[in-house]
Amino acid sequence: MSAALRVERRGASTFSCGLFPEWCNGPSVFGGLQAALMLEAMGQTRAAPERQPRSLTAQFITPATPGPATCSTRVVREGQSATHLSATLHRDDRIFAQAMATFSTARHSTSYD
């Protein structure tokens, strides 16, 4: 599994990754794996490592066929306690998936046990 989730930094906000045929459901790589690759790249993009992922949404645009791919990330907004990022998983001009995530520090909240 670890090789399937590996992203390698190629620039400040660009990562390379592989989409492996053994992780396909029909012609496309599983959506969960695509989302995990984008989340991993966004996690490496954030400036504050103490901020953990709190939300993730992903849209699957077109079937992600096996082969090399690129994940491009962008910090949308960075505030005092939260960072919002976006990611695009693509090969050349073909977009496979896009995602948005929020990373933030832990905070105390009320528990209703």
Phi, psi and chi 1 to 4 in degrees:
 res  aa     phi    psi   chi1   chi2   chi3   chi4
   1 MET       -  -37.1  175.0   65.2  104.2      -
   2 SER   -61.5  -36.4   62.0      -      -      -
   3 ALA   -66.0  -33.9      -      -      -      -
   4 ALA   -69.2  -23.5      -      -      -      -
   5 LEU  -102.9    9.8  -66.6  175.6      -      -
   6 ARG   -80.4  129.0 -175.9  174.2  -60.1  129.3
   7 VAL  -122.5  138.5  -63.7      -      -      -
   8 GLU  -116.0  127.7  -67.4 -174.8   33.0      -
   9 ARG   -66.5  130.8 -173.0  179.8  -69.0  -85.5
  10 ARG  -116.2  -12.6  -63.5  -69.3 -176.7 -146.1
  11 GLY  -168.3 -174.1      -      -      -      -
  12 ALA   -58.3  -35.1      -      -      -      -
  13 SER  -138.2   26.4   60.4      -      -      -
  14 THR  -128.0  132.6  -55.1      -      -      -
  15 PHE  -131.6  144.9  -60.0   82.3      -      -
  16 SER  -103.2  150.7   63.3      -      -      -
  17 CYS  -154.0  168.5   57.8      -      -      -
  18 GLY  -114.6  142.0      -      -      -      -
  19 LEU  -110.1  109.4  -58.4  175.2      -      -
  20 PHE   -93.5  139.8  -59.5  100.2      -      -
  21 PRO   -62.9  -27.7   14.5  -22.7      -      -
  22 GLU   -69.6   -9.3   56.5  -91.7   21.9      -
  23 TRP  -106.4   27.5  -71.5   98.8      -      -
  24 CYS   -98.8  150.0  -76.3      -      -      -
  25 ASN  -121.0   94.6 -179.9   20.2      -      -
  26 GLY    76.5 -134.4      -      -      -      -
  27 PRO   -82.4   -9.7   30.0  -35.5      -      -
  28 SER  -117.7  147.9 -177.9      -      -      -
  29 VAL   -68.5  140.3  173.0      -      -      -
  30 PHE   -48.2  136.4  -75.3  108.6      -      -
  31 GLY   -61.3  -35.8      -      -      -      -
  32 GLY   -61.8  -37.4      -      -      -      -
  33 LEU   -69.7  -39.9 -175.8   63.1      -      -
  34 GLN   -60.1  -44.7  -65.0  175.4   57.8      -
  35 ALA   -63.5  -41.2      -      -      -      -
  36 ALA   -64.2  -39.1      -      -      -      -
  37 LEU   -63.5  -43.1  -73.0  166.2      -      -
  38 MET   -66.4  -39.8  -68.4 -175.3  -70.5      -
  39 LEU   -63.8  -41.9 -177.1   63.0      -      -
  40 GLU   -61.3  -44.5  177.1   64.3   23.0      -
  41 ALA   -65.1  -41.6      -      -      -      -
  42 MET   -65.0  -37.4  -72.5 -173.4  -79.0      -
  43 GLY   -62.6  -35.2      -      -      -      -
  44 GLN   -78.2  -17.2  -69.0 -174.0   31.9      -
  45 THR   -83.8  -32.6  -59.4      -      -      -
  46 ARG   -62.6  144.9   74.2 -173.8 -169.3  -76.4
  47 ALA   -82.6  -26.0      -      -      -      -
  48 ALA  -106.3  100.3      -      -      -      -
  49 PRO   -65.4  -18.4   18.0  -25.7      -      -
  50 GLU   -75.1  -12.2   68.6  -82.4    4.7      -
  51 ARG   -83.3  126.3  -65.1 -178.2 -179.5 -178.5
  52 GLN  -106.4  156.9  -61.9  -59.7  -50.5      -
  53 PRO   -65.1  132.5   14.6  -20.3      -      -
  54 ARG  -116.0  -28.0  -55.3  -63.2  175.5 -173.3
  55 SER  -150.2  151.9   68.9      -      -      -
  56 LEU  -149.3  129.7  172.5   69.3      -      -
  57 THR  -125.4  142.5   59.3      -      -      -
  58 ALA  -135.9  143.7      -      -      -      -
  59 GLN  -121.5  130.5  -62.8   76.8   39.3      -
  60 PHE  -102.3  113.3  -55.6  101.5      -      -
  61 ILE   -86.2  -49.1  -47.1  -60.1      -      -
  62 THR  -148.8  156.2 -169.8      -      -      -
  63 PRO   -55.0  130.9  -26.8   35.6      -      -
  64 ALA   -89.4  101.8      -      -      -      -
  65 THR   -80.5  152.3   53.2      -      -      -
  66 PRO   -58.9  149.4  -23.9   33.7      -      -
  67 GLY   136.5 -176.4      -      -      -      -
  68 PRO   -69.3  149.5   23.3  -30.1      -      -
  69 ALA  -144.7  167.3      -      -      -      -
  70 THR  -124.3  141.6  -59.8      -      -      -
  71 CYS  -118.6  117.4 -172.1      -      -      -
  72 SER  -104.8  132.2  -58.4      -      -      -
  73 THR  -119.8  161.6   61.5      -      -      -
  74 ARG  -151.5  134.4 -177.8  172.7   73.5   92.5
  75 VAL   -80.4  115.4  175.0      -      -      -
  76 VAL   -80.0  -43.5  176.3      -      -      -
  77 ARG  -159.4  139.4 -178.2  179.7 -175.8  -82.2
  78 GLU  -126.4  117.6 -171.5  153.6   23.7      -
  79 GLY  -109.1 -164.0      -      -      -      -
  80 GLN   -66.9  -34.7  -69.8 -178.5   -5.9      -
  81 SER  -129.2   -5.2   62.2      -      -      -
  82 ALA  -137.5  147.1      -      -      -      -
  83 THR  -124.7  129.1  -55.9      -      -      -
  84 HIS  -108.1  129.4  -54.9  -87.6      -      -
  85 LEU  -130.1  157.9  -61.8  106.2      -      -
  86 SER  -127.0  156.7   65.6      -      -      -
  87 ALA  -144.9  148.8      -      -      -      -
  88 THR  -128.9  126.7  -58.2      -      -      -
  89 LEU   -99.9  122.1 -176.8   64.9      -      -
  90 HIS  -151.7  168.2   57.7   97.7      -      -
  91 ARG  -133.3  115.3 -178.5  178.1  -56.7  129.4
  92 ASP    54.6 -123.4  -58.9  -39.5      -      -
  93 ASP   -93.4    2.4  -68.6  -26.0      -      -
  94 ARG   -93.5  113.0 -175.3  174.0 -179.8 -169.6
  95 ILE   -87.2  124.6  -64.0  173.5      -      -
  96 PHE   -89.9  -46.6  -62.4  131.1      -      -
  97 ALA  -155.7  157.2      -      -      -      -
  98 GLN  -133.7  150.9  -66.4 -177.5  -43.6      -
  99 ALA  -145.0  156.3      -      -      -      -
 100 MET  -127.6  140.4  -68.2  -76.0  -60.6      -
 101 ALA  -141.0  152.7      -      -      -      -
 102 THR  -120.2  129.0  -59.9      -      -      -
 103 PHE  -114.3  136.1  -70.0   75.1      -      -
 104 SER  -150.2  167.9   70.2      -      -      -
 105 THR   -79.1  158.7   55.6      -      -      -
 106 ALA   -70.0  149.2      -      -      -      -
 107 ARG  -142.2  154.4   64.2 -178.4 -178.1  146.7
 108 HIS   -73.0  137.8  176.4   71.9      -      -
 109 SER  -140.3  163.3   63.4      -      -      -
 110 THR   -74.1  136.2  -56.0      -      -      -
 111 SER  -105.7  135.3  176.3      -      -      -
 112 TYR  -112.8   64.7  -62.8   98.7      -      -
 113 ASP   -80.4      -  -69.6  -26.6      -      -
